[in-house]
């Protein structure tokens, strides 16, 4: 079931990984935000789209390079694929190894991951870019290091697709993140003023909900700063943060290692 968020703007929340897919329908065709985790999942998305519109998918935007958002890219061969230039770099340099990472997360799908054809964005940008879908303007913007080095926000009117810069129903994932930089990046994204904020996973946020998560990520960053500046042991600091210890350990170790 597609939820309408604005004129011609939809999201579909899939049970698999609780992943959100964005759909924007313009006069010239359809844009989708993220393509799911395997060819089979992307084919399911394609079939579902037909129930919403008969217009062709002409644009794909990857919110970032993680496999659960990009491994379906090749199933949209007629579309321009957009993303941050670092998203393209990650998929070019490490796409094949990401298949192994994905299989660790979902071992039952190892055969499907082996069949994935890594398809990076071919249209890239550094700071911002825009698309005209025919009567519908779409803006892509980059605000800095966050969940990865390549997270972007896609804005359509009052709707913002934030990818995994925010996460509803579960803590943010810091494994490839930049805990010290993430608060400023998310602040910049929220300052765009989106009224409806679609996370990579989970239910739609309003500004209040997203800013509540920003406060939590700021608390993680402040705790990490104590580890760096005061020598507070990570194991002790992990009990002080807003998330459970395993999440805090991942965030704090990453922050201490990168200091970013």
N, C-alpha and C positions, 0 to 999 in steps of 0.2 A: 504494500500500500504506500502510495506517495502522499506526503504531507505538503500541502501548498503553503508557502511562507510569504509569497508576494506574487505580483502579476507575472506569470510565466516562470516562477521560481519554486522549485520543489526540493525535497530531500526524501530519500528512502533509507530507512534504518534496517539493516540486515541482521538477522540473528547471528550469523557467523561473525565472530569477533566484535559483535555489536557495532559494526562499521556503518558510518553514514556515507551515502553517495549523494552529491548535488546534481541537480538537473536544471538547466536554464533553457527555455524555449524562446527563440527569436524568429523573425520572419524568414531569415536565411537558413535556419537549421537549429540544431540542438547542441548545447555544450554540456559535458558532464564533468563533474569534479571527482577525481579518483576513479579507479577501475577495478577495485577488489584484488583478491589475493592469488587467484589462479585463473587459467583459461576457462575452466568450468564455471567458476563464479562470475566471470565476465560475460560468458554466454547467457547465464541466467539473467544478468542485468540487461543484456540486449533484448532478451525476450520480454522482460518486464517493461522496458521502455515502450514497446509496441502498444501496450495497453494504455499508455499515456499520450503518445503522439506518433504519427506516421512520418514525421520529418526526420531526415537523416542526421546522424551524429557527425558534425563537422569539426568540433573542437573537443579536446580533452585537456584538462589541467590537472597536473599532479601537485598536491599540496606540499609534498616532500618526498624523499626517495625511499622510504620504508616499503618493504615488499607487500605488505597488506594493502597498500594504497596504489601500487604501480604494476603489479605483476599481470594485470589484465590488459595492459596497454595495447599489446599486439592484436587484440581482438577487435580493434577499431581502426582498421587499416586505411580507411578513407579520411580520417580526421587529422587535423593539425594537433600535435601534442606539445603543450606548453608547460614550462616549469622554470624554476630558478636555475641559473647556469651551474650551480653546485649540485643540484639534483641530477642534472644530466651527467656531470662528472662522476658522481658516486655510482650511478647505474652503469656507466661505461667501464669504470675501473674495477668495480666490485660486484657487479650484478650477478655473476655466476656464483660467487661465494655466498651471496645472499640466499640463494636457493638452499644451501646447506643450513644456514641459520633458520630459515623458514621451516625446514623439516624437523629441526629440534623443537620448535614451538608446536607444530602440528604433525607428528610422525605418521598419522594415518593418511596424510595427503602427500606423502613423499613422491608417489608416482606422478601426481598432478604437478608438483613443483619441478620435477625433472623435465616435464614437457613445456614448461614456461619458456617463451622466447623473450629474452630481455629486450625491451623496446624503450630506450630513453627519450626524453623530450627532444624534439628537433628545433623548437622555437623557444629561445631562452632569453632571459633579461637579468639585469643586476638589481635595479631599485624598483622599477615599476613598469607596467605595460598595460595596454588596454585593447579591448576587442569590441567591435560593433557587430552584434548578431542580427542586425536589422531591427531597429526599433528598441533594442535592449543594449545598454552599455554595461560592460563588465570590466572591472579594474583588478589587476593583480599587483600586490605590493609586498616588498620584503622589508622587514624591520630589524633584522639582526639574528644573532645566535639564540636558539631556544631549545626546542625538543630535539632538533638536529641543527646542522649549519645551513639548512636550505628551506626552512618553513616559510610559506607565503600565505597571504590572506587574499581571498577572492571576494570582492564586494559587488553586489548587485542591488542597487537601491538601498533599502534598510537592512538587507540580509548580508551577513558576513560568514563565509566558510573559512574556519580557522584551522582546519586540520588538527593535528595533535598538539598545537600550542595550548589548547584546553582539552580537558577530558572530563566527561560527566559520568558519575557512577563508579568511578575508580580513580586512584591517584594518578597524576601524570607519570610518564615513564621517562626516567633520567638516563637510561643506559647509554644513549648516544647524545645526551644533552649537554647543556652548558649552564649549570645551575646558577652561577653568579650573573650571567648575562640575561638569562631568561626573563626575570622580572621587567627589565627595561624594554625588552623586545615585546612582551605581551602588553605592556603599558602603551607603547606606540601603536600596536594593533588596535587596542580598545579605543584609543583616541580617534580612530576613524569614525566612531559614533554609531556602529551597527546596532540596531534594535534587537534583531534576532541573530543569535550567534550559534552557528552549527559547529559542534566539535567533531573531531575525527571519529569519536566513538561516544555513544550515549545520546541523551536527550538534548534538545535545544535549550540554550541559555538565554536569559536576558542580560542586560548590562550588569545588574546587581549580582547575579549568580557568577558571571565571569569574573567580576572584580573581587568577589569573595575568594575565588581560586587564586587570583593574583596575589592576594594577601597571604595565602598559604605558601605560594612559591617564593614570595619575599621572605617569609619566615625560614624557609629552607636555605635561602641565600645568606641570610644573616647568621644562621647557625654554621654554615660552611665557612663564613668569614671568621668566625671565632676559632674554628679549627686551624685556619691558616695563620691568623694574626696572633692568637693567644696560645696556640699549641694544645687546644682542647682535644683530647683523644676522640677519634671518630666513633668508636664504640660507645663512649659516654654521650657524645653529642647526638647520636642516633635516637636516644631515648627522649630528646628534648623537642623534637620537631613535630609538625602537624600530621605526619603520616606514620604508618607502622614502620618498625625498625628495618625491615629488609629494603623498603623503598628509600628510607633515609640513608642507609648504608650505601646504596647505589649512588644516590645523589652526592653524598658527602665525599666518598672516595673519588668520584669523578671530578668534583670541584677542587679537591686538594691536588689531584694529578694535573689538571689543566690550568687551574686558577683563572678560569674564564666562566 
